[in-house]
Amino acid sequence: MTVEAFVYVVDDDEAVRDSLAALLDANSYTSRTFPSAVDFLALAPMLRPGCLITDIRMPGMDGIELQRRLAERALPFPLIVITGHAEVPLAVRAMKAGAIDFIEKPFAADAILDSVKKAIERLSEPDSLDSLNAAAAERAATLSHREREVLQGLLAGLPNKSIAHDLGISPRTVEIHRARVMGKMGARSLSELVRLGIAARVQPKPGS
């Protein structure tokens, strides 16, 4: 099945909305922007299925709450969240709840376009999620015990220093294990690693 490539952008920053719309339109997507989650949610039942890009921090209803409301209504909008560096734990939480990806600011055009492509593919081929989960689980099975512990810390949204403290190792050693985890999981970024870890059903660090 081919799905027409609709992409909706929700952000209270007009400059961000305009720049994303320009990028998407230039790459053959049909975009529509909204200044708030409330505005999008009001029209969501009448919109064509598509990918949704939303800021995680907004006045009033934030991106996490918008995601919850959409899930309650079973509305078909694979979600990509945009986040500041300090909000990575929130973004991880969004991905655990089903978001496709999170992208940290300042974001590169390629990162946005790659993520949107994945989201549109999810709409076109919903069964592809099962094969992704199976492949991720196979990769996770190759991790050593320590590498799995580091991945659990990352899934809990912890920075390297906190993971190092919890495991009684140096931050440099965490960096080495993290690089190995990313290599074995086939992840090119933290957001992709989190997505694959969740797909593999790796549980976050206990107590996080």
C-alpha positions as CSV (number, residue, x, y, z in Angstrom):
1,M,0.0,0.0,0.0
2,T,1.3,3.5,-0.9
3,V,0.5,6.3,1.6
4,E,0.6,9.9,0.5
5,A,3.3,11.6,2.4
6,F,1.6,14.0,4.8
7,V,3.7,15.5,7.6
8,Y,2.2,17.7,10.4
9,V,4.4,20.0,12.4
10,V,3.4,21.2,15.9
11,D,5.7,23.8,17.6
12,D,5.0,27.0,19.4
13,D,8.1,28.6,17.7
14,E,7.0,30.1,14.3
15,A,10.6,30.0,13.0
16,V,10.9,26.3,13.6
17,R,7.5,25.6,12.0
18,D,8.4,27.6,8.9
19,S,11.9,26.0,8.5
20,L,10.5,22.5,8.9
21,A,7.7,23.2,6.5
22,A,10.2,24.6,3.9
23,L,12.4,21.5,4.3
24,L,9.5,19.1,4.0
25,D,7.9,20.8,1.0
26,A,11.2,20.9,-0.8
27,N,11.5,17.2,-0.4
28,S,8.1,16.3,-1.9
29,Y,6.2,16.0,1.4
30,T,2.9,17.7,2.0
31,S,3.2,19.7,5.2
32,R,0.9,21.5,7.5
33,T,1.9,23.4,10.6
34,F,0.1,24.1,14.0
35,P,1.2,26.5,16.7
36,S,0.0,24.4,19.6
37,A,-0.9,20.8,20.5
38,V,-4.5,21.9,21.3
39,D,-4.9,23.2,17.7
40,F,-3.6,20.0,16.2
41,L,-5.7,17.7,18.4
42,A,-8.9,19.6,17.6
43,L,-8.4,18.8,13.9
44,A,-6.7,15.5,14.1
45,P,-9.8,13.3,13.6
46,M,-10.4,15.0,10.3
47,L,-6.8,15.0,9.0
48,R,-5.4,12.5,6.6
49,P,-3.1,9.9,8.2
50,G,0.5,11.1,8.3
51,C,3.7,11.7,10.3
52,L,3.6,14.1,13.2
53,I,6.6,16.1,14.3
54,T,6.1,17.8,17.6
55,D,8.2,19.8,20.1
56,I,8.3,18.1,23.5
57,R,8.1,21.3,25.5
58,M,5.3,23.7,24.7
59,P,3.0,26.0,26.6
60,G,-0.3,24.4,27.7
61,M,-0.3,20.8,26.3
62,D,3.2,19.4,25.7
63,G,4.3,16.8,23.3
64,I,4.0,13.9,25.8
65,E,0.4,14.8,26.6
66,L,-0.4,15.2,22.9
67,Q,1.0,11.7,22.3
68,R,-1.2,10.3,25.1
69,R,-4.3,11.9,23.7
70,L,-3.7,10.6,20.2
71,A,-3.1,7.1,21.5
72,E,-6.4,7.2,23.5
73,R,-8.2,8.0,20.3
74,A,-6.2,5.5,18.2
75,L,-5.4,8.2,15.7
76,P,-2.8,7.2,13.0
77,F,0.1,9.6,13.4
78,P,3.5,8.1,13.9
79,L,5.3,10.6,16.2
80,I,8.7,12.2,16.0
81,V,9.6,14.4,19.0
82,I,12.0,17.4,18.9
83,T,13.9,17.9,22.2
84,G,16.6,19.9,23.8
85,H,19.6,18.0,25.2
86,A,18.4,18.3,28.8
87,E,15.1,16.7,27.8
88,V,16.4,13.4,26.5
89,P,14.8,11.4,29.4
90,L,11.5,12.9,28.4
91,A,12.1,11.9,24.8
92,V,13.0,8.3,25.9
93,R,9.7,8.3,27.7
94,A,7.9,9.3,24.5
95,M,9.6,6.5,22.6
96,K,8.6,3.9,25.2
97,A,5.0,5.1,24.6
98,G,5.4,4.5,20.9
99,A,7.1,7.5,19.3
100,I,9.1,6.6,16.2
101,D,12.1,8.8,17.0
102,F,13.4,11.8,18.9
103,I,15.7,14.4,17.4
104,E,17.8,16.8,19.5
105,K,18.1,20.5,18.8
106,P,19.8,21.9,16.8
107,F,18.7,19.3,14.3
108,A,20.2,18.6,10.9
109,A,18.0,18.4,7.8
110,D,19.1,14.8,7.1
111,A,18.1,13.7,10.6
112,I,14.6,15.1,10.1
113,L,14.2,13.6,6.6
114,D,15.5,10.1,7.6
115,S,13.1,10.0,10.6
116,V,10.1,11.2,8.5
117,K,10.9,8.5,5.9
118,K,10.8,5.8,8.7
119,A,7.5,7.2,10.0
120,I,5.9,7.2,6.5
121,E,7.1,3.6,6.0
122,R,5.5,2.6,9.3
123,L,2.2,3.9,7.9
124,S,2.7,2.1,4.6
125,E,3.9,-1.2,6.1
126,P,2.6,-1.7,9.6
127,D,3.8,-5.3,9.7
128,S,7.4,-4.1,9.3
129,L,7.4,-3.4,13.0
130,D,7.4,-7.1,13.8
131,S,10.5,-7.8,11.7
132,L,12.2,-4.7,13.3
133,N,11.5,-6.0,16.8
134,A,12.9,-9.5,15.9
135,A,16.1,-8.0,14.3
136,A,16.6,-5.7,17.3
137,A,16.2,-8.6,19.7
138,E,18.8,-10.7,17.8
139,R,21.3,-7.8,18.0
140,A,20.6,-7.2,21.7
141,A,21.4,-10.9,22.3
142,T,25.0,-10.3,21.2
143,L,25.7,-7.7,24.0
144,S,27.9,-8.6,26.9
145,H,26.5,-8.3,30.4
146,R,28.2,-5.0,31.0
147,E,27.1,-3.7,27.5
148,R,23.6,-4.5,28.4
149,E,23.8,-2.7,31.7
150,V,25.1,0.4,29.8
151,L,22.2,0.1,27.4
152,Q,19.7,-0.2,30.3
153,G,21.2,3.1,31.7
154,L,20.7,4.8,28.4
155,L,17.2,3.6,28.1
156,A,16.5,5.1,31.5
157,G,17.7,8.5,30.1
158,L,20.8,8.6,32.3
159,P,24.0,10.5,31.2
160,N,27.3,8.7,30.9
161,K,28.5,10.0,34.3
162,S,25.5,8.7,36.1
163,I,25.8,5.3,34.4
164,A,29.5,5.2,35.4
165,H,28.6,6.0,39.0
166,D,25.9,3.3,39.2
167,L,28.2,0.7,37.7
168,G,31.3,1.6,39.6
169,I,33.3,2.3,36.4
170,S,34.8,5.4,34.8
171,P,32.9,7.6,32.4
172,R,35.6,6.8,29.8
173,T,34.8,3.1,30.2
174,V,31.1,3.8,29.7
175,E,31.9,5.7,26.5
176,I,33.8,2.6,25.2
177,H,31.0,0.3,26.1
178,R,28.5,2.7,24.6
179,A,30.4,2.7,21.3
180,R,30.4,-1.1,21.3
181,V,26.7,-1.2,22.0
182,M,26.0,1.2,19.2
183,G,28.1,-0.9,16.8
184,K,26.5,-4.2,17.8
185,M,23.0,-2.7,17.6
186,G,23.7,-1.0,14.3
187,A,22.7,2.4,15.7
188,R,24.1,5.6,14.3
189,S,22.7,7.9,17.0
190,L,21.4,7.8,20.5
191,S,17.8,8.1,19.4
192,E,18.2,5.1,17.0
193,L,19.9,3.1,19.8
194,V,17.0,3.9,22.2
195,R,14.5,2.9,19.5
196,L,16.3,-0.4,18.9
197,G,16.6,-1.1,22.6
198,I,12.9,-0.6,23.1
199,A,12.1,-2.7,20.1
200,A,14.3,-5.5,21.6
201,R,12.4,-5.2,24.8
202,V,15.5,-4.3,26.8
203,Q,14.3,-3.0,30.2
204,P,15.6,0.3,31.5
205,K,17.9,0.3,34.5
206,P,15.8,-1.0,37.5
207,G,14.6,1.8,39.8
208,S,14.8,4.5,37.0
